[in-house]
Amino acid sequence: MSQWFVYMVRASDDSLYTGITTDLARRLAEHQAGKAGAKYFRGRSAMAIVYRETANGRSAASIREAAIKKLSREKKLELIEK
């Protein structure tokens, strides 16, 4: 079983994007290059990964991603600060 990550990227408009991947560096590069990146980054740029956590499998990563996406911006910022 490969290692999965849940991550948040700060965009050029200071918004936060949440996603999952098995390779953080590759995924950030994809977001920045516009290749295989999320539609979210059309019209804004991916600046940096500001939060990451590990998950045991894709299912657990997807569940955690959904939970983070439901958080308010303030709660996401608290998560990043920890």
C-alpha positions in Angstrom: 0.0 0.0 0.0 1.5 3.4 -1.0 1.6 6.3 1.3 -1.0 9.0 0.7 -1.0 12.6 1.7 -3.7 15.2 2.2 -2.3 18.7 1.4 -3.2 22.3 1.2 -1.7 24.7 -1.4 -1.8 28.5 -1.0 -2.8 30.1 -4.3 -1.7 33.4 -5.7 -5.0 35.0 -4.6 -4.3 33.8 -1.0 -7.0 31.1 -1.2 -6.4 27.5 -0.1 -6.8 24.4 -2.2 -7.0 21.0 -0.6 -6.2 17.7 -2.4 -4.6 14.2 -2.0 -1.6 12.6 -3.7 1.1 10.0 -3.3 3.8 12.5 -4.3 3.7 16.0 -3.0 6.6 17.5 -5.1 5.2 16.0 -8.3 1.6 17.2 -7.6 2.7 20.8 -6.7 4.8 20.9 -9.9 1.7 19.7 -11.9 -0.4 22.5 -10.3 2.2 25.1 -11.0 2.8 24.0 -14.6 -0.9 23.7 -15.4 -0.4 20.0 -16.5 -2.8 17.6 -14.9 -3.5 20.2 -12.4 -6.9 21.0 -10.9 -9.3 23.3 -12.7 -9.1 25.4 -9.5 -5.7 26.8 -10.7 -7.0 28.2 -13.9 -6.8 31.9 -13.4 -4.6 31.6 -10.3 -1.2 30.1 -9.5 -0.2 27.5 -7.0 2.4 29.1 -4.8 3.4 26.5 -2.1 2.2 23.5 -0.1 1.4 25.0 3.3 0.0 21.9 5.0 0.4 18.1 4.7 -0.6 15.1 6.7 -0.2 11.4 5.9 -3.1 9.0 5.5 -3.3 5.2 5.4 -4.6 4.6 1.9 -6.5 6.5 -0.7 -9.9 6.0 1.1 -8.6 7.5 4.3 -7.0 10.4 2.4 -10.3 11.1 0.6 -12.3 11.1 3.8 -9.9 13.5 5.5 -9.8 15.7 2.4 -13.5 16.0 2.5 -13.4 16.8 6.2 -10.8 19.6 5.6 -12.8 21.0 2.7 -15.8 21.5 5.0 -13.8 23.6 7.5 -14.0 27.3 7.5 -11.0 29.3 6.3 -10.2 30.2 9.9 -10.1 26.6 10.9 -7.9 25.7 8.0 -5.5 28.5 9.0 -5.5 27.1 12.5 -4.6 23.6 11.1 -1.8 25.1 9.1 -0.4 26.9 12.2 -0.2 23.7 14.3 
